[in-house]
Amino acid sequence: MKIVADLDLCQGHAVCQAEAPTVFHVPKRGTVEILDPAPGPETQADVDNAIRYCPTRALSLTPDSDNS
């Protein structure tokens, strides 16, 4: 799975960073930066919470279709 952010929806609330700080970073004035778009299973619960609690629903998971 790969994390995708809709930067048009992101308002920089930083809930994702609070839930999964090793995966997301939100600068003081900006939108989410995904530090690790395909994190391992050890952070799965935190990533799920970050997606679930995003106030603008800017985050989602998509199948990783990179078969190169």
Predicted model as a PDB file, atoms N, CA, C, CB and O in Angstrom, pLDDT in the B-factor column:
MODEL        1                                                                  
ATOM      1  N   MET A   1       0.831  -1.178   0.000  1.00 85.00           N  
ATOM      2  CA  MET A   1       0.000   0.000   0.000  1.00 85.00           C  
ATOM      3  C   MET A   1       0.877   1.244   0.000  1.00 85.00           C  
ATOM      4  CB  MET A   1      -0.946  -0.004   1.204  1.00 85.00           C  
ATOM      5  O   MET A   1       2.002   1.235   0.500  1.00 85.00           O  
ATOM      6  N   LYS A   2       0.341   2.298  -0.566  1.00 94.00           N  
ATOM      7  CA  LYS A   2       1.061   3.560  -0.655  1.00 94.00           C  
ATOM      8  C   LYS A   2       0.149   4.676  -0.135  1.00 94.00           C  
ATOM      9  CB  LYS A   2       1.523   3.843  -2.126  1.00 94.00           C  
ATOM     10  O   LYS A   2      -1.048   4.700  -0.421  1.00 94.00           O  
ATOM     11  N   ILE A   3       0.734   5.592   0.628  1.00 96.00           N  
ATOM     12  CA  ILE A   3      -0.013   6.729   1.154  1.00 96.00           C  
ATOM     13  C   ILE A   3      -0.054   7.821   0.098  1.00 96.00           C  
ATOM     14  CB  ILE A   3       0.619   7.257   2.471  1.00 96.00           C  
ATOM     15  O   ILE A   3       0.954   8.132  -0.536  1.00 96.00           O  
ATOM     16  N   VAL A   4      -1.238   8.398  -0.080  1.00 96.00           N  
ATOM     17  CA  VAL A   4      -1.426   9.490  -1.021  1.00 96.00           C  
ATOM     18  C   VAL A   4      -2.062  10.652  -0.272  1.00 96.00           C  
ATOM     19  CB  VAL A   4      -2.303   9.052  -2.238  1.00 96.00           C  
ATOM     20  O   VAL A   4      -2.969  10.457   0.537  1.00 96.00           O  
ATOM     21  N   ALA A   5      -1.582  11.864  -0.546  1.00 97.00           N  
ATOM     22  CA  ALA A   5      -2.148  13.067   0.062  1.00 97.00           C  
ATOM     23  C   ALA A   5      -2.752  13.947  -1.023  1.00 97.00           C  
ATOM     24  CB  ALA A   5      -1.071  13.848   0.861  1.00 97.00           C  
ATOM     25  O   ALA A   5      -2.121  14.202  -2.048  1.00 97.00           O  
ATOM     26  N   ASP A   6      -3.970  14.405  -0.793  1.00 97.00           N  
ATOM     27  CA  ASP A   6      -4.609  15.374  -1.674  1.00 97.00           C  
ATOM     28  C   ASP A   6      -4.268  16.751  -1.112  1.00 97.00           C  
ATOM     29  CB  ASP A   6      -6.181  15.147  -1.773  1.00 97.00           C  
ATOM     30  O   ASP A   6      -4.894  17.212  -0.158  1.00 97.00           O  
ATOM     31  N   LEU A   7      -3.278  17.398  -1.706  1.00 96.00           N  
ATOM     32  CA  LEU A   7      -2.794  18.665  -1.180  1.00 96.00           C  
ATOM     33  C   LEU A   7      -3.799  19.803  -1.363  1.00 96.00           C  
ATOM     34  CB  LEU A   7      -1.493  19.026  -1.847  1.00 96.00           C  
ATOM     35  O   LEU A   7      -3.679  20.845  -0.718  1.00 96.00           O  
ATOM     36  N   ASP A   8      -4.790  19.609  -2.238  1.00 97.00           N  
ATOM     37  CA  ASP A   8      -5.864  20.598  -2.361  1.00 97.00           C  
ATOM     38  C   ASP A   8      -6.782  20.572  -1.139  1.00 97.00           C  
ATOM     39  CB  ASP A   8      -6.679  20.345  -3.637  1.00 97.00           C  
ATOM     40  O   ASP A   8      -7.393  21.582  -0.791  1.00 97.00           O  
ATOM     41  N   LEU A   9      -6.875  19.408  -0.493  1.00 97.00           N  
ATOM     42  CA  LEU A   9      -7.714  19.280   0.698  1.00 97.00           C  
ATOM     43  C   LEU A   9      -6.962  19.584   1.990  1.00 97.00           C  
ATOM     44  CB  LEU A   9      -8.288  17.890   0.767  1.00 97.00           C  
ATOM     45  O   LEU A   9      -7.559  20.065   2.953  1.00 97.00           O  
ATOM     46  N   CYS A  10      -5.666  19.311   2.020  1.00 97.00           N  
ATOM     47  CA  CYS A  10      -4.886  19.467   3.244  1.00 97.00           C  
ATOM     48  C   CYS A  10      -4.867  20.928   3.688  1.00 97.00           C  
ATOM     49  CB  CYS A  10      -3.452  18.954   3.038  1.00 97.00           C  
ATOM     50  O   CYS A  10      -4.597  21.828   2.892  1.00 97.00           O  
ATOM     51  N   GLN A  11      -5.156  21.148   4.965  1.00 96.00           N  
ATOM     52  CA  GLN A  11      -5.131  22.489   5.536  1.00 96.00           C  
ATOM     53  C   GLN A  11      -4.050  22.632   6.602  1.00 96.00           C  
ATOM     54  CB  GLN A  11      -6.487  22.828   6.126  1.00 96.00           C  
ATOM     55  O   GLN A  11      -4.007  23.643   7.302  1.00 96.00           O  
ATOM     56  N   GLY A  12      -3.192  21.652   6.733  1.00 96.00           N  
ATOM     57  CA  GLY A  12      -2.066  21.744   7.643  1.00 96.00           C  
ATOM     58  C   GLY A  12      -2.402  21.623   9.110  1.00 96.00           C  
ATOM     59  O   GLY A  12      -1.714  22.209   9.946  1.00 96.00           O  
ATOM     60  N   HIS A  13      -3.446  20.876   9.452  1.00 96.00           N  
ATOM     61  CA  HIS A  13      -3.824  20.687  10.862  1.00 96.00           C  
ATOM     62  C   HIS A  13      -2.798  19.870  11.645  1.00 96.00           C  
ATOM     63  CB  HIS A  13      -5.179  20.005  10.947  1.00 96.00           C  
ATOM     64  O   HIS A  13      -2.723  19.991  12.867  1.00 96.00           O  
ATOM     65  N   ALA A  14      -2.018  19.053  10.972  1.00 97.00           N  
ATOM     66  CA  ALA A  14      -0.939  18.240  11.549  1.00 97.00           C  
ATOM     67  C   ALA A  14      -1.416  17.098  12.442  1.00 97.00           C  
ATOM     68  CB  ALA A  14      -0.028  19.117  12.339  1.00 97.00           C  
ATOM     69  O   ALA A  14      -0.651  16.602  13.270  1.00 97.00           O  
ATOM     70  N   VAL A  15      -2.643  16.684  12.290  1.00 97.00           N  
ATOM     71  CA  VAL A  15      -3.130  15.517  13.022  1.00 97.00           C  
ATOM     72  C   VAL A  15      -2.344  14.283  12.594  1.00 97.00           C  
ATOM     73  CB  VAL A  15      -4.650  15.308  12.786  1.00 97.00           C  
ATOM     74  O   VAL A  15      -2.003  13.440  13.424  1.00 97.00           O  
ATOM     75  N   CYS A  16      -2.062  14.180  11.313  1.00 98.00           N  
ATOM     76  CA  CYS A  16      -1.296  13.030  10.807  1.00 98.00           C  
ATOM     77  C   CYS A  16       0.088  12.973  11.443  1.00 98.00           C  
ATOM     78  CB  CYS A  16      -1.167  13.101   9.274  1.00 98.00           C  
ATOM     79  O   CYS A  16       0.562  11.898  11.811  1.00 98.00           O  
ATOM     80  N   GLN A  17       0.727  14.113  11.570  1.00 98.00           N  
ATOM     81  CA  GLN A  17       2.049  14.161  12.191  1.00 98.00           C  
ATOM     82  C   GLN A  17       1.979  13.749  13.653  1.00 98.00           C  
ATOM     83  CB  GLN A  17       2.649  15.563  12.067  1.00 98.00           C  
ATOM     84  O   GLN A  17       2.887  13.085  14.153  1.00 98.00           O  
ATOM     85  N   ALA A  18       0.922  14.131  14.339  1.00 98.00           N  
ATOM     86  CA  ALA A  18       0.763  13.736  15.739  1.00 98.00           C  
ATOM     87  C   ALA A  18       0.558  12.233  15.870  1.00 98.00           C  
ATOM     88  CB  ALA A  18      -0.412  14.480  16.371  1.00 98.00           C  
ATOM     89  O   ALA A  18       1.034  11.622  16.827  1.00 98.00           O  
ATOM     90  N   GLU A  19      -0.145  11.637  14.918  1.00 98.00           N  
ATOM     91  CA  GLU A  19      -0.423  10.200  14.961  1.00 98.00           C  
ATOM     92  C   GLU A  19       0.760   9.352  14.493  1.00 98.00           C  
ATOM     93  CB  GLU A  19      -1.634   9.889  14.110  1.00 98.00           C  
ATOM     94  O   GLU A  19       1.023   8.289  15.055  1.00 98.00           O  
ATOM     95  N   ALA A  20       1.470   9.819  13.469  1.00 97.00           N  
ATOM     96  CA  ALA A  20       2.569   9.034  12.884  1.00 97.00           C  
ATOM     97  C   ALA A  20       3.726   9.966  12.500  1.00 97.00           C  
ATOM     98  CB  ALA A  20       2.073   8.232  11.632  1.00 97.00           C  
ATOM     99  O   ALA A  20       3.934  10.243  11.318  1.00 97.00           O  
ATOM    100  N   PRO A  21       4.469  10.445  13.488  1.00 97.00           N  
ATOM    101  CA  PRO A  21       5.517  11.440  13.215  1.00 97.00           C  
ATOM    102  C   PRO A  21       6.688  10.939  12.382  1.00 97.00           C  
ATOM    103  CB  PRO A  21       6.040  11.953  14.494  1.00 97.00           C  
ATOM    104  O   PRO A  21       7.428  11.750  11.824  1.00 97.00           O  
ATOM    105  N   THR A  22       6.875   9.640  12.283  1.00 97.00           N  
ATOM    106  CA  THR A  22       7.953   9.132  11.438  1.00 97.00           C  
ATOM    107  C   THR A  22       7.526   9.022   9.976  1.00 97.00           C  
ATOM    108  CB  THR A  22       8.418   7.773  11.944  1.00 97.00           C  
ATOM    109  O   THR A  22       8.358   8.795   9.096  1.00 97.00           O  
ATOM    110  N   VAL A  23       6.238   9.183   9.722  1.00 97.00           N  
ATOM    111  CA  VAL A  23       5.709   9.040   8.366  1.00 97.00           C  
ATOM    112  C   VAL A  23       5.289  10.382   7.778  1.00 97.00           C  
ATOM    113  CB  VAL A  23       4.526   8.083   8.363  1.00 97.00           C  
ATOM    114  O   VAL A  23       5.424  10.596   6.574  1.00 97.00           O  
ATOM    115  N   PHE A  24       4.778  11.293   8.615  1.00 98.00           N  
ATOM    116  CA  PHE A  24       4.260  12.577   8.142  1.00 98.00           C  
ATOM    117  C   PHE A  24       4.963  13.747   8.815  1.00 98.00           C  
ATOM    118  CB  PHE A  24       2.759  12.665   8.389  1.00 98.00           C  
ATOM    119  O   PHE A  24       5.348  13.673   9.982  1.00 98.00           O  
ATOM    120  N   HIS A  25       5.123  14.831   8.056  1.00 98.00           N  
ATOM    121  CA  HIS A  25       5.620  16.088   8.610  1.00 98.00           C  
ATOM    122  C   HIS A  25       4.766  17.208   8.030  1.00 98.00           C  
ATOM    123  CB  HIS A  25       7.150  16.305   8.289  1.00 98.00           C  
ATOM    124  O   HIS A  25       4.494  17.242   6.830  1.00 98.00           O  
ATOM    125  N   VAL A  26       4.350  18.120   8.898  1.00 97.00           N  
ATOM    126  CA  VAL A  26       3.592  19.279   8.445  1.00 97.00           C  
ATOM    127  C   VAL A  26       4.346  20.524   8.904  1.00 97.00           C  
ATOM    128  CB  VAL A  26       2.115  19.261   9.000  1.00 97.00           C  
ATOM    129  O   VAL A  26       4.428  20.797  10.101  1.00 97.00           O  
ATOM    130  N   PRO A  27       4.904  21.288   7.941  1.00 96.00           N  
ATOM    131  CA  PRO A  27       5.617  22.502   8.321  1.00 96.00           C  
ATOM    132  C   PRO A  27       4.662  23.535   8.915  1.00 96.00           C  
ATOM    133  CB  PRO A  27       6.345  23.091   7.110  1.00 96.00           C  
ATOM    134  O   PRO A  27       3.446  23.450   8.741  1.00 96.00           O  
ATOM    135  N   LYS A  28       5.224  24.496   9.608  1.00 92.00           N  
ATOM    136  CA  LYS A  28       4.415  25.490  10.299  1.00 92.00           C  
ATOM    137  C   LYS A  28       3.393  26.152   9.371  1.00 92.00           C  
ATOM    138  CB  LYS A  28       5.312  26.546  10.913  1.00 92.00           C  
ATOM    139  O   LYS A  28       2.234  26.324   9.751  1.00 92.00           O  
ATOM    140  N   ARG A  29       3.801  26.514   8.197  1.00 90.00           N  
ATOM    141  CA  ARG A  29       2.887  27.104   7.212  1.00 90.00           C  
ATOM    142  C   ARG A  29       2.976  26.279   5.929  1.00 90.00           C  
ATOM    143  CB  ARG A  29       3.235  28.620   6.938  1.00 90.00           C  
ATOM    144  O   ARG A  29       3.758  26.584   5.029  1.00 90.00           O  
ATOM    145  N   GLY A  30       2.167  25.242   5.867  1.00 92.00           N  
ATOM    146  CA  GLY A  30       2.232  24.415   4.675  1.00 92.00           C  
ATOM    147  C   GLY A  30       1.317  23.218   4.761  1.00 92.00           C  
ATOM    148  O   GLY A  30       0.468  23.108   5.646  1.00 92.00           O  
ATOM    149  N   THR A  31       1.515  22.335   3.823  1.00 95.00           N  
ATOM    150  CA  THR A  31       0.711  21.118   3.758  1.00 95.00           C  
ATOM    151  C   THR A  31       1.579  19.920   4.086  1.00 95.00           C  
ATOM    152  CB  THR A  31       0.064  20.954   2.368  1.00 95.00           C  
ATOM    153  O   THR A  31       2.800  20.029   4.196  1.00 95.00           O  
ATOM    154  N   VAL A  32       0.939  18.793   4.239  1.00 97.00           N  
ATOM    155  CA  VAL A  32       1.609  17.567   4.666  1.00 97.00           C  
ATOM    156  C   VAL A  32       2.721  17.158   3.705  1.00 97.00           C  
ATOM    157  CB  VAL A  32       0.600  16.441   4.793  1.00 97.00           C  
ATOM    158  O   VAL A  32       2.591  17.269   2.486  1.00 97.00           O  
ATOM    159  N   GLU A  33       3.805  16.686   4.286  1.00 97.00           N  
ATOM    160  CA  GLU A  33       4.887  16.054   3.539  1.00 97.00           C  
ATOM    161  C   GLU A  33       4.928  14.606   3.997  1.00 97.00           C  
ATOM    162  CB  GLU A  33       6.279  16.785   3.765  1.00 97.00           C  
ATOM    163  O   GLU A  33       5.004  14.326   5.193  1.00 97.00           O  
ATOM    164  N   ILE A  34       4.879  13.694   3.046  1.00 97.00           N  
ATOM    165  CA  ILE A  34       4.928  12.269   3.378  1.00 97.00           C  
ATOM    166  C   ILE A  34       6.395  11.848   3.384  1.00 97.00           C  
ATOM    167  CB  ILE A  34       4.087  11.403   2.357  1.00 97.00           C  
ATOM    168  O   ILE A  34       7.044  11.806   2.339  1.00 97.00           O  
ATOM    169  N   LEU A  35       6.899  11.541   4.553  1.00 97.00           N  
ATOM    170  CA  LEU A  35       8.300  11.158   4.711  1.00 97.00           C  
ATOM    171  C   LEU A  35       8.558   9.738   4.235  1.00 97.00           C  
ATOM    172  CB  LEU A  35       8.720  11.295   6.160  1.00 97.00           C  
ATOM    173  O   LEU A  35       9.641   9.424   3.740  1.00 97.00           O  
ATOM    174  N   ASP A  36       7.559   8.888   4.387  1.00 95.00           N  
ATOM    175  CA  ASP A  36       7.687   7.482   3.995  1.00 95.00           C  
ATOM    176  C   ASP A  36       6.369   7.050   3.354  1.00 95.00           C  
ATOM    177  CB  ASP A  36       8.046   6.567   5.230  1.00 95.00           C  
ATOM    178  O   ASP A  36       5.446   6.662   4.069  1.00 95.00           O  
ATOM    179  N   PRO A  37       6.256   7.107   2.014  1.00 93.00           N  
ATOM    180  CA  PRO A  37       4.993   6.802   1.346  1.00 93.00           C  
ATOM    181  C   PRO A  37       4.559   5.339   1.433  1.00 93.00           C  
ATOM    182  CB  PRO A  37       5.095   7.187  -0.081  1.00 93.00           C  
ATOM    183  O   PRO A  37       3.389   5.023   1.214  1.00 93.00           O  
ATOM    184  N   ALA A  38       5.490   4.456   1.749  1.00 93.00           N  
ATOM    185  CA  ALA A  38       5.159   3.031   1.864  1.00 93.00           C  
ATOM    186  C   ALA A  38       5.773   2.481   3.149  1.00 93.00           C  
ATOM    187  CB  ALA A  38       5.669   2.229   0.620  1.00 93.00           C  
ATOM    188  O   ALA A  38       6.698   1.671   3.099  1.00 93.00           O  
ATOM    189  N   PRO A  39       5.258   2.921   4.303  1.00 93.00           N  
ATOM    190  CA  PRO A  39       5.851   2.491   5.574  1.00 93.00           C  
ATOM    191  C   PRO A  39       5.603   1.008   5.851  1.00 93.00           C  
ATOM    192  CB  PRO A  39       5.291   3.328   6.721  1.00 93.00           C  
ATOM    193  O   PRO A  39       4.696   0.395   5.289  1.00 93.00           O  
ATOM    194  N   GLY A  40       6.424   0.459   6.718  1.00 92.00           N  
ATOM    195  CA  GLY A  40       6.323  -0.952   7.077  1.00 92.00           C  
ATOM    196  C   GLY A  40       5.187  -1.233   8.034  1.00 92.00           C  
ATOM    197  O   GLY A  40       4.507  -0.319   8.500  1.00 92.00           O  
ATOM    198  N   PRO A  41       4.989  -2.508   8.321  1.00 94.00           N  
ATOM    199  CA  PRO A  41       3.875  -2.922   9.170  1.00 94.00           C  
ATOM    200  C   PRO A  41       3.965  -2.398  10.604  1.00 94.00           C  
ATOM    201  CB  PRO A  41       3.798  -4.416   9.196  1.00 94.00           C  
ATOM    202  O   PRO A  41       2.950  -2.314  11.295  1.00 94.00           O  
ATOM    203  N   GLU A  42       5.167  -2.046  11.055  1.00 96.00           N  
ATOM    204  CA  GLU A  42       5.314  -1.553  12.427  1.00 96.00           C  
ATOM    205  C   GLU A  42       4.622  -0.205  12.646  1.00 96.00           C  
ATOM    206  CB  GLU A  42       6.787  -1.430  12.773  1.00 96.00           C  
ATOM    207  O   GLU A  42       4.340   0.165  13.786  1.00 96.00           O  
ATOM    208  N   THR A  43       4.347   0.527  11.570  1.00 95.00           N  
ATOM    209  CA  THR A  43       3.658   1.823  11.709  1.00 95.00           C  
ATOM    210  C   THR A  43       2.228   1.792  11.176  1.00 95.00           C  
ATOM    211  CB  THR A  43       4.440   2.905  10.984  1.00 95.00           C  
ATOM    212  O   THR A  43       1.567   2.829  11.121  1.00 95.00           O  
ATOM    213  N   GLN A  44       1.749   0.625  10.786  1.00 94.00           N  
ATOM    214  CA  GLN A  44       0.438   0.523  10.146  1.00 94.00           C  
ATOM    215  C   GLN A  44      -0.694   1.097  11.005  1.00 94.00           C  
ATOM    216  CB  GLN A  44       0.143  -0.923   9.825  1.00 94.00           C  
ATOM    217  O   GLN A  44      -1.544   1.824  10.491  1.00 94.00           O  
ATOM    218  N   ALA A  45      -0.716   0.784  12.287  1.00 96.00           N  
ATOM    219  CA  ALA A  45      -1.788   1.286  13.160  1.00 96.00           C  
ATOM    220  C   ALA A  45      -1.743   2.806  13.250  1.00 96.00           C  
ATOM    221  CB  ALA A  45      -1.675   0.669  14.570  1.00 96.00           C  
ATOM    222  O   ALA A  45      -2.786   3.460  13.229  1.00 96.00           O  
ATOM    223  N   ASP A  46      -0.540   3.373  13.352  1.00 97.00           N  
ATOM    224  CA  ASP A  46      -0.414   4.829  13.425  1.00 97.00           C  
ATOM    225  C   ASP A  46      -0.855   5.492  12.121  1.00 97.00           C  
ATOM    226  CB  ASP A  46       1.030   5.221  13.748  1.00 97.00           C  
ATOM    227  O   ASP A  46      -1.528   6.523  12.143  1.00 97.00           O  
ATOM    228  N   VAL A  47      -0.478   4.906  10.993  1.00 97.00           N  
ATOM    229  CA  VAL A  47      -0.882   5.444   9.691  1.00 97.00           C  
ATOM    230  C   VAL A  47      -2.397   5.354   9.533  1.00 97.00           C  
ATOM    231  CB  VAL A  47      -0.175   4.685   8.540  1.00 97.00           C  
ATOM    232  O   VAL A  47      -3.029   6.300   9.063  1.00 97.00           O  
ATOM    233  N   ASP A  48      -2.977   4.233   9.921  1.00 97.00           N  
ATOM    234  CA  ASP A  48      -4.437   4.090   9.855  1.00 97.00           C  
ATOM    235  C   ASP A  48      -5.119   5.179  10.676  1.00 97.00           C  
ATOM    236  CB  ASP A  48      -4.871   2.695  10.359  1.00 97.00           C  
ATOM    237  O   ASP A  48      -6.110   5.761  10.234  1.00 97.00           O  
ATOM    238  N   ASN A  49      -4.593   5.458  11.869  1.00 98.00           N  
ATOM    239  CA  ASN A  49      -5.174   6.516  12.710  1.00 98.00           C  
ATOM    240  C   ASN A  49      -5.003   7.889  12.069  1.00 98.00           C  
ATOM    241  CB  ASN A  49      -4.529   6.508  14.105  1.00 98.00           C  
ATOM    242  O   ASN A  49      -5.916   8.713  12.113  1.00 98.00           O  
ATOM    243  N   ALA A  50      -3.849   8.138  11.479  1.00 98.00           N  
ATOM    244  CA  ALA A  50      -3.613   9.418  10.816  1.00 98.00           C  
ATOM    245  C   ALA A  50      -4.624   9.639   9.694  1.00 98.00           C  
ATOM    246  CB  ALA A  50      -2.181   9.480  10.262  1.00 98.00           C  
ATOM    247  O   ALA A  50      -5.165  10.734   9.545  1.00 98.00           O  
ATOM    248  N   ILE A  51      -4.872   8.604   8.918  1.00 97.00           N  
ATOM    249  CA  ILE A  51      -5.848   8.704   7.828  1.00 97.00           C  
ATOM    250  C   ILE A  51      -7.253   8.875   8.388  1.00 97.00           C  
ATOM    251  CB  ILE A  51      -5.784   7.456   6.921  1.00 97.00           C  
ATOM    252  O   ILE A  51      -8.019   9.712   7.910  1.00 97.00           O  
ATOM    253  N   ARG A  52      -7.587   8.099   9.382  1.00 97.00           N  
ATOM    254  CA  ARG A  52      -8.921   8.133   9.987  1.00 97.00           C  
ATOM    255  C   ARG A  52      -9.241   9.490  10.595  1.00 97.00           C  
ATOM    256  CB  ARG A  52      -9.041   7.059  11.050  1.00 97.00           C  
ATOM    257  O   ARG A  52     -10.358   9.987  10.452  1.00 97.00           O  
ATOM    258  N   TYR A  53      -8.270  10.093  11.273  1.00 98.00           N  
ATOM    259  CA  TYR A  53      -8.534  11.319  12.025  1.00 98.00           C  
ATOM    260  C   TYR A  53      -8.201  12.601  11.267  1.00 98.00           C  
ATOM    261  CB  TYR A  53      -7.761  11.292  13.297  1.00 98.00           C  
ATOM    262  O   TYR A  53      -8.347  13.688  11.825  1.00 98.00           O  
ATOM    263  N   CYS A  54      -7.762  12.509  10.023  1.00 98.00           N  
ATOM    264  CA  CYS A  54      -7.502  13.713   9.231  1.00 98.00           C  
ATOM    265  C   CYS A  54      -8.798  14.503   9.094  1.00 98.00           C  
ATOM    266  CB  CYS A  54      -6.922  13.349   7.826  1.00 98.00           C  
ATOM    267  O   CYS A  54      -9.773  13.990   8.544  1.00 98.00           O  
ATOM    268  N   PRO A  55      -8.829  15.749   9.588  1.00 97.00           N  
ATOM    269  CA  PRO A  55     -10.073  16.520   9.576  1.00 97.00           C  
ATOM    270  C   PRO A  55     -10.617  16.815   8.180  1.00 97.00           C  
ATOM    271  CB  PRO A  55      -9.860  17.808  10.294  1.00 97.00           C  
ATOM    272  O   PRO A  55     -11.821  17.010   8.017  1.00 97.00           O  
ATOM    273  N   THR A  56      -9.754  16.850   7.183  1.00 97.00           N  
ATOM    274  CA  THR A  56     -10.218  17.175   5.825  1.00 97.00           C  
ATOM    275  C   THR A  56     -10.243  15.971   4.897  1.00 97.00           C  
ATOM    276  CB  THR A  56      -9.340  18.243   5.225  1.00 97.00           C  
ATOM    277  O   THR A  56     -10.560  16.100   3.715  1.00 97.00           O  
ATOM    278  N   ARG A  57      -9.913  14.806   5.426  1.00 98.00           N  
ATOM    279  CA  ARG A  57      -9.888  13.563   4.633  1.00 98.00           C  
ATOM    280  C   ARG A  57      -8.921  13.675   3.456  1.00 98.00           C  
ATOM    281  CB  ARG A  57     -11.302  13.226   4.118  1.00 98.00           C  
ATOM    282  O   ARG A  57      -9.216  13.203   2.357  1.00 98.00           O  
ATOM    283  N   ALA A  58      -7.765  14.303   3.690  1.00 98.00           N  
ATOM    284  CA  ALA A  58      -6.788  14.532   2.634  1.00 98.00           C  
ATOM    285  C   ALA A  58      -5.890  13.317   2.384  1.00 98.00           C  
ATOM    286  CB  ALA A  58      -5.938  15.729   2.981  1.00 98.00           C  
ATOM    287  O   ALA A  58      -5.180  13.271   1.379  1.00 98.00           O  
ATOM    288  N   LEU A  59      -5.915  12.346   3.281  1.00 98.00           N  
ATOM    289  CA  LEU A  59      -5.020  11.191   3.167  1.00 98.00           C  
ATOM    290  C   LEU A  59      -5.779   9.929   2.789  1.00 98.00           C  
ATOM    291  CB  LEU A  59      -4.273  10.969   4.476  1.00 98.00           C  
ATOM    292  O   LEU A  59      -6.922   9.724   3.197  1.00 98.00           O  
ATOM    293  N   SER A  60      -5.121   9.092   2.002  1.00 96.00           N  
ATOM    294  CA  SER A  60      -5.719   7.801   1.651  1.00 96.00           C  
ATOM    295  C   SER A  60      -4.612   6.804   1.348  1.00 96.00           C  
ATOM    296  CB  SER A  60      -6.681   7.939   0.435  1.00 96.00           C  
ATOM    297  O   SER A  60      -3.447   7.174   1.204  1.00 96.00           O  
ATOM    298  N   LEU A  61      -4.990   5.543   1.253  1.00 94.00           N  
ATOM    299  CA  LEU A  61      -4.086   4.470   0.865  1.00 94.00           C  
ATOM    300  C   LEU A  61      -4.504   3.949  -0.499  1.00 94.00           C  
ATOM    301  CB  LEU A  61      -4.081   3.330   1.917  1.00 94.00           C  
ATOM    302  O   LEU A  61      -5.693   3.805  -0.781  1.00 94.00           O  
ATOM    303  N   THR A  62      -3.521   3.669  -1.343  1.00 92.00           N  
ATOM    304  CA  THR A  62      -3.796   3.070  -2.633  1.00 92.00           C  
ATOM    305  C   THR A  62      -2.902   1.849  -2.788  1.00 92.00           C  
ATOM    306  CB  THR A  62      -3.572   4.086  -3.790  1.00 92.00           C  
ATOM    307  O   THR A  62      -1.843   1.772  -2.165  1.00 92.00           O  
ATOM    308  N   PRO A  63      -3.316   0.902  -3.608  1.00 87.00           N  
ATOM    309  CA  PRO A  63      -2.444  -0.252  -3.864  1.00 87.00           C  
ATOM    310  C   PRO A  63      -1.143   0.236  -4.508  1.00 87.00           C  
ATOM    311  CB  PRO A  63      -3.159  -1.305  -4.784  1.00 87.00           C  
ATOM    312  O   PRO A  63      -1.158   1.138  -5.347  1.00 87.00           O  
ATOM    313  N   ASP A  64      -0.050  -0.350  -4.119  1.00 75.00           N  
ATOM    314  CA  ASP A  64       1.252  -0.012  -4.697  1.00 75.00           C  
ATOM    315  C   ASP A  64       1.366  -0.759  -6.018  1.00 75.00           C  
ATOM    316  CB  ASP A  64       2.441  -0.380  -3.723  1.00 75.00           C  
ATOM    317  O   ASP A  64       1.587  -1.970  -6.032  1.00 75.00           O  
ATOM    318  N   SER A  65       1.215  -0.039  -7.129  1.00 67.00           N  
ATOM    319  CA  SER A  65       1.211  -0.681  -8.437  1.00 67.00           C  
ATOM    320  C   SER A  65       2.558  -0.620  -9.138  1.00 67.00           C  
ATOM    321  CB  SER A  65       0.172  -0.051  -9.304  1.00 67.00           C  
ATOM    322  O   SER A  65       2.646  -0.893 -10.335  1.00 67.00           O  
ATOM    323  N   ASP A  66       3.604  -0.266  -8.409  1.00 57.00           N  
ATOM    324  CA  ASP A  66       4.942  -0.197  -9.004  1.00 57.00           C  
ATOM    325  C   ASP A  66       5.532  -1.598  -9.072  1.00 57.00           C  
ATOM    326  CB  ASP A  66       5.873   0.752  -8.190  1.00 57.00           C  
ATOM    327  O   ASP A  66       5.983  -2.152  -8.070  1.00 57.00           O  
ATOM    328  N   ASN A  67       5.517  -2.148 -10.265  1.00 52.00           N  
ATOM    329  CA  ASN A  67       6.034  -3.516 -10.459  1.00 52.00           C  
ATOM    330  C   ASN A  67       7.352  -3.513 -11.223  1.00 52.00           C  
ATOM    331  CB  ASN A  67       5.006  -4.376 -11.208  1.00 52.00           C  
ATOM    332  O   ASN A  67       7.665  -4.496 -11.894  1.00 52.00           O  
ATOM    333  N   SER A  68       8.132  -2.439 -11.142  1.00 46.00           N  
ATOM    334  CA  SER A  68       9.374  -2.391 -11.898  1.00 46.00           C  
ATOM    335  C   SER A  68      10.466  -3.189 -11.259  1.00 46.00           C  
ATOM    336  CB  SER A  68       9.824  -0.988 -12.065  1.00 46.00           C  
ATOM    337  O   SER A  68      11.579  -3.244 -11.784  1.00 46.00           O  
TER     338      SER A  68                                                      
ENDMDL                                                                          
END                                                                             
